Amino acid sequence: MKLKTNLLSVISLILLLACSPPSEKETTAKEIFAISEVPKRELREVTFSGSGYELGMQHGQFFKKEIGEIVFKWRESVKDQLEREADEVLKEFFAYADFEGSIKKWTPDLYEEVRGIADGSGQDFDQIMVFNLLDEFWVYLNSIENHHCSNIGVPSVNGGLSNIAQNMDIEPYTDGYQTLFRIEATAERPEQLVLSHPGLIALNGMNSSGVGMIMNTIMQLNASNSGLPVAFVVRKVLSSTDKDEIIKFITSINHASGQNYILGVRGEVFNFEASANRVVRFDPGNKNQTVYHTNHPIVNDDVKPWFAEYNPNEIADTIPITSNSYIRLAALTTRIADRNAVTDDHIKDALRSKDDANNPVCRSVDPKKNGFTFASVVMTLTGEPYLQITAGPPSESEYFTVTFSN
């Protein structure tokens, strides 16, 4: 077993002044605690080697303390949001969830990795598995307001660089646990850089062959309680190098949750809206060949009946274009679509943007809202691939460059 750590200094102050503070009368003890306890941010880079259960055991043992902390915070968050005990919610969720068959069929090594994390950290298997069913748990809760990821894809044009980039927005209790896993290469897979937090196998990532994957939830699309969950899709893709094989995989599997995937394979970029019943490629037709996405369907009409107003085939005045996701998509479009050449500086400016104060692309921690920009990534997939990453919102943290070992 080979294990090493490296702290990338990404410490910055939390700019809570950007949010309107509640009056003294309105400020609760809970809100005061949340504000005062926001941690300074460090991006931890940790290297793991091996496969399957061995990878998970290293992960669980190394992050045993942090995983225990996140388990506690997750349970408190569930209790606070749902006003129910976490054990009761977990029991009901796993009575609904039937993902094990798909996970073992498509990614048996990753199932073993999750089992290793649970054993190494001394946590219950279901508790660790629910961390790795992040999007699927959101789908189960059916809350459309908690999802705010913003993604950009830039292919190589006339020999230029190719980038895919994302603001990864998740729950505030994860702040302070920003982690970059470096998964060493084997004969079967390339080296990988994976954004995550302790206990979770992946949020997004890239590999040393120039393959990268970012994604964002599309809650409105039909889901499957027996499909392949998002984290497992991501890690499966990152273990591959062949474009055709990857695209066949993405377009043929049964997806567990409605999701938009931006896939970068060296100089090419592909955007797929995936639901339980179909996968549709989205291309806005820009001259610069860029793509971008937020959290609503643009081309896939496999929409849940109770989200019918989001069907992209409906007449324009029935679509809720003043909602958060549409406003953020407009901000990305304005900043990216018409540029002759899109550089990583243009991408970073877009990911830092707060053009609409109530619906920003970049989200600071707000104790009254369930979601913030956990990290921002810009992956360069041509030439010698490398990653630029922040811990926390990019408006508050500088991007640091991380390269591959080889």
C-alpha positions in Angstrom: 0.0 0.0 0.0 1.3 3.4 -0.9 -0.2 6.5 0.8 0.9 10.1 0.9 -0.7 13.4 1.6 0.0 17.0 0.5 -1.8 20.1 1.7 -2.4 22.7 -1.0 -2.8 26.0 0.7 -6.1 27.4 -0.5 -7.0 29.2 2.7 -9.3 32.2 2.3 -11.9 34.2 4.2 -15.6 33.4 3.8 -17.2 36.5 2.2 -20.5 36.2 4.0 -20.8 40.0 3.8 -22.0 39.4 0.2 -25.2 38.0 1.7 -27.7 40.2 3.4 -27.4 39.4 7.2 -30.6 38.8 9.1 -31.5 41.4 11.7 -30.5 40.8 15.3 -34.0 39.8 16.2 -34.2 37.3 13.4 -30.8 35.7 13.9 -31.2 32.4 15.6 -28.6 30.6 17.7 -28.3 28.0 15.0 -27.5 30.6 12.4 -24.9 32.2 14.6 -23.2 28.8 15.1 -23.2 28.2 11.4 -21.6 31.5 10.6 -18.9 31.3 13.4 -18.0 27.7 12.6 -17.3 27.9 8.9 -13.8 26.4 8.6 -10.8 27.8 6.9 -10.4 25.8 3.6 -7.6 23.5 2.7 -7.7 21.3 -0.4 -6.2 18.0 0.7 -4.5 15.9 -1.9 -4.3 12.2 -1.0 -2.8 9.4 -3.1 -4.3 5.9 -3.1 -3.1 2.7 -4.9 -4.5 -0.7 -5.7 -8.0 -1.7 -6.7 -11.4 -2.4 -5.3 -11.6 -3.2 -1.6 -8.0 -2.3 -1.1 -8.6 1.2 -2.4 -11.6 1.6 -0.2 -9.8 0.3 2.9 -7.0 2.8 2.5 -9.6 5.6 2.0 -11.6 4.5 5.1 -8.7 4.1 7.4 -6.9 7.3 6.4 -10.1 9.4 6.7 -11.7 7.6 9.6 -12.0 10.7 11.7 -13.3 12.9 8.9 -15.8 10.3 7.7 -17.1 10.1 11.3 -17.6 13.8 11.4 -19.3 13.9 8.0 -21.6 11.1 9.0 -22.7 13.1 12.1 -23.2 16.2 10.0 -25.2 14.4 7.3 -27.5 12.9 9.9 -28.0 16.3 11.6 -28.7 17.8 8.2 -31.3 15.2 7.3 -33.0 15.6 10.6 -33.1 19.3 10.2 -34.4 19.3 6.6 -36.9 16.5 6.9 -37.8 16.7 10.6 -37.3 13.0 10.9 -34.6 10.8 12.4 -31.8 9.8 10.0 -32.2 6.1 10.7 -35.8 6.2 9.6 -35.0 8.1 6.4 -32.2 5.7 5.6 -34.4 2.7 6.1 -37.1 4.1 3.8 -34.5 5.2 1.2 -32.9 1.7 0.9 -36.4 0.1 0.7 -36.8 2.2 -2.4 -33.2 1.9 -3.7 -32.3 -1.1 -5.8 -29.0 0.0 -7.3 -26.9 -2.9 -6.1 -27.5 -5.1 -9.2 -26.4 -2.3 -11.6 -23.4 -1.4 -9.5 -22.2 -5.0 -9.4 -22.9 -5.6 -13.1 -21.1 -2.5 -14.4 -18.6 -1.5 -11.7 -18.1 -4.5 -9.3 -14.7 -3.1 -8.2 -16.4 0.1 -7.1 -18.9 -1.7 -5.1 -16.0 -3.4 -3.3 -14.4 0.0 -2.9 -17.4 1.3 -1.0 -17.4 -1.8 1.1 -13.8 -1.1 1.9 -14.5 2.5 2.9 -17.1 1.3 5.3 -14.9 -1.3 6.9 -11.9 0.9 7.0 -13.8 3.8 8.7 -15.8 1.6 11.0 -19.1 2.9 9.6 -22.3 1.0 8.6 -22.2 0.0 4.9 -25.6 1.7 4.2 -24.4 4.9 5.7 -21.3 5.0 3.4 -23.3 3.8 0.4 -25.8 6.7 0.8 -22.8 9.2 0.5 -22.1 7.5 -2.8 -25.7 7.8 -3.9 -25.6 11.6 -3.6 -27.7 12.5 -6.6 -30.0 9.5 -6.1 -30.8 10.5 -2.6 -31.6 14.0 -3.9 -33.9 12.4 -6.5 -35.6 10.4 -3.7 -36.2 13.7 -1.8 -37.5 15.3 -5.0 -36.2 18.7 -4.0 -35.5 20.8 -7.1 -34.2 23.8 -5.1 -31.0 22.2 -3.9 -29.2 21.8 -7.2 -27.1 24.5 -8.7 -24.1 23.1 -10.5 -22.9 25.1 -13.6 -20.8 23.4 -16.3 -18.8 24.5 -19.4 -17.1 22.5 -22.2 -14.6 24.0 -24.7 -13.3 21.7 -27.5 -10.0 22.2 -29.2 -10.5 24.5 -32.2 -7.6 25.1 -34.6 -5.2 23.4 -32.4 -6.2 25.3 -29.2 -6.6 23.8 -25.7 -9.7 21.9 -24.7 -11.3 22.4 -21.3 -14.2 21.2 -19.3 -15.1 23.1 -16.1 -17.6 23.1 -13.3 -18.7 24.7 -10.1 -19.6 21.7 -7.9 -22.4 22.9 -5.6 -23.4 20.6 -2.7 -24.6 20.9 0.9 -22.8 23.4 3.3 -22.0 20.7 5.9 -19.3 19.4 3.5 -17.4 22.7 3.7 -13.9 22.1 5.0 -13.7 18.6 3.6 -12.6 19.5 0.1 -10.4 16.6 -1.1 -8.6 15.6 -4.3 -7.9 11.9 -4.6 -5.0 10.9 -6.8 -5.6 7.3 -7.8 -2.5 5.7 -9.1 -2.4 4.0 -12.4 -2.5 0.2 -12.9 -2.2 -2.0 -15.9 -6.0 -1.7 -16.3 -6.5 2.0 -15.7 -4.7 5.4 -16.1 -3.9 7.7 -13.2 -6.9 9.7 -12.0 -7.5 13.1 -10.2 -10.9 12.9 -8.5 -12.7 15.7 -6.6 -14.6 14.4 -3.6 -14.9 14.5 0.1 -14.0 11.7 2.6 -16.4 8.7 2.3 -17.4 9.5 -1.4 -15.7 7.8 -4.4 -16.2 10.8 -6.8 -17.9 14.1 -7.5 -16.1 14.7 -10.8 -12.6 14.1 -12.2 -10.2 13.5 -15.1 -7.5 11.0 -16.0 -3.9 11.3 -17.4 -5.0 10.2 -20.9 -7.1 13.4 -21.3 -10.5 12.1 -20.4 -12.6 14.2 -18.0 -16.2 14.1 -16.7 -18.4 16.7 -15.1 -22.1 16.5 -14.4 -25.1 18.2 -12.9 -28.4 16.9 -11.7 -31.5 17.3 -13.9 -34.2 16.5 -11.3 -37.0 17.0 -13.8 -36.0 13.9 -15.9 -37.2 10.4 -15.2 -35.1 8.4 -12.8 -34.7 4.6 -12.2 -34.3 3.1 -8.7 -32.4 0.2 -10.3 -30.1 2.1 -12.7 -26.4 2.9 -12.3 -25.8 5.8 -9.9 -23.8 8.9 -10.9 -20.6 8.4 -8.8 -20.2 5.0 -10.3 -20.7 6.3 -13.9 -18.0 8.9 -13.3 -15.4 6.5 -11.9 -16.1 3.9 -14.7 -15.5 6.6 -17.3 -12.3 7.8 -15.6 -10.9 4.2 -15.7 -11.2 4.3 -19.5 -9.2 5.8 -22.4 -11.2 4.8 -25.5 -13.7 7.5 -26.7 -16.1 5.1 -28.5 -16.2 2.7 -25.6 -17.0 5.5 -23.2 -19.7 7.0 -25.3 -21.3 3.6 -25.9 -21.3 3.1 -22.1 -22.9 6.4 -21.3 -25.6 6.1 -24.0 -26.5 2.4 -23.3 -26.6 2.0 -19.5 -29.8 2.5 -17.5 -29.2 5.8 -15.6 -30.3 6.0 -12.0 -31.0 9.7 -12.0 -31.6 12.5 -14.5 -28.2 13.9 -15.2 -26.3 16.1 -17.6 -22.8 14.9 -18.4 -20.1 16.9 -20.2 -17.5 14.5 -21.4 -14.1 15.6 -22.6 -11.9 13.2 -24.5 -8.7 15.0 -25.3 -9.7 17.7 -27.9 -13.3 16.7 -28.2 -16.3 17.6 -25.9 -19.7 15.9 -25.8 -22.8 16.9 -23.8 -25.4 14.3 -22.9 -28.7 14.7 -21.1 -29.4 11.3 -19.6 -32.7 10.1 -18.1 -33.9 6.6 -17.2 -35.3 6.0 -20.6 -33.1 7.9 -23.1 -29.8 9.8 -23.6 -29.9 12.8 -25.8 -26.9 14.8 -27.0 -27.1 18.6 -26.5 -25.2 21.0 -28.9 -26.1 24.7 -28.8 -24.6 25.1 -32.3 -22.1 27.9 -31.3 -19.5 28.9 -33.8 -16.8 28.3 -31.1 -18.3 24.8 -30.5 -18.7 25.4 -26.8 -21.3 23.7 -24.6 -22.6 24.6 -21.2 -25.4 23.4 -18.9 -27.1 24.0 -15.5 -30.0 22.0 -13.9 -32.9 21.7 -16.3 -33.5 19.7 -19.5 -32.8 21.5 -22.8 -33.3 18.6 -25.3 -34.4 15.6 -23.4 -38.2 15.5 -23.0 -38.3 12.3 -20.8 -39.7 14.5 -18.0 -41.5 13.4 -14.8 -45.2 14.2 -15.0 -45.1 16.5 -12.0 -42.3 18.5 -13.7 -44.2 18.8 -17.0 -43.7 22.6 -17.1 -40.0 21.9 -17.7 -40.5 19.8 -20.8 -38.3 21.5 -23.5 -41.0 20.7 -26.1 -43.6 22.8 -24.4 -44.3 26.3 -25.8 -41.9 28.8 -24.5 -44.2 30.8 -22.3 -45.0 27.7 -20.2 -41.3 27.1 -19.3 -40.2 28.7 -16.0 -37.4 30.7 -17.6 -37.2 33.0 -14.6 -36.1 30.1 -12.3 -32.6 29.7 -10.9 -31.3 27.2 -13.5 -32.4 29.2 -16.5 -30.9 32.4 -15.1 -27.5 30.7 -14.5 -27.6 29.2 -18.0 -28.2 32.7 -19.4 -25.2 34.0 -17.6 -23.0 31.2 -19.0 -24.3 31.8 -22.5 -23.7 35.5 -22.4 -20.1 35.0 -21.2 -19.1 32.0 -23.5 -21.3 31.5 -26.6 -20.1 34.3 -28.8 -16.4 34.5 -28.0 -14.1 33.7 -30.9 -11.8 31.8 -28.6 -12.6 30.8 -25.1 -9.6 30.8 -22.7 -9.4 29.4 -19.2 -9.5 33.0 -17.9 -12.9 33.4 -19.7 -14.0 30.2 -18.0 -12.9 31.2 -14.6 -14.6 34.6 -14.9 -17.9 32.8 -15.8 -17.5 30.4 -12.8 -16.8 33.3 -10.5 -19.8 35.3 -11.8 -22.7 36.6 -9.7 -24.5 38.5 -12.5 -27.8 37.9 -10.7 -27.4 38.3 -6.9 -30.2 35.9 -6.1 -29.2 33.3 -8.7 -25.4 33.4 -9.0 -23.2 30.9 -10.8 -20.8 31.1 -7.8 -22.5 30.5 -4.5 -21.0 31.5 -1.1 -22.0 29.8 2.1 -25.4 31.1 3.3 -26.7 29.4 6.5 -30.2 30.0 5.3 -29.7 28.2 2.0 -29.0 24.5 1.3 -26.1 24.6 -1.1 -22.8 26.4 -1.9 -19.9 26.0 -4.3 -17.9 23.3 -2.7 -15.1 23.5 -5.3 -14.5 24.8 -8.8 -12.5 22.9 -11.4 -11.0 23.6 -14.8 -9.7 20.5 -16.6 -7.3 20.9 -19.5 -7.5 17.8 -21.6 -5.1 18.5 -24.5 -1.3 18.4 -24.5 -0.1 17.4 -21.1 -3.5 17.2 -19.2 -3.7 19.1 -15.9 -6.3 20.3 -13.4 -6.9 23.8 -11.9 -9.0 23.7 -8.7 -10.3 25.7 -5.8 -11.4 24.8 -2.3 -14.7 26.6 -2.0 -16.2 29.2 -4.2 -13.8 30.6 -6.9 -14.8 34.1 -5.9 -13.2 33.4 -2.6 -10.3 31.1 -3.5 -7.5 31.1 -6.0 -7.2 28.2 -8.5 -4.2 25.9 -7.9 -2.7 23.8 -10.7 -2.3 20.0 -10.1 -0.4 17.8 -12.6 -0.2 14.1 -13.2 2.7 12.0 -12.0 3.8 11.0 -15.4 
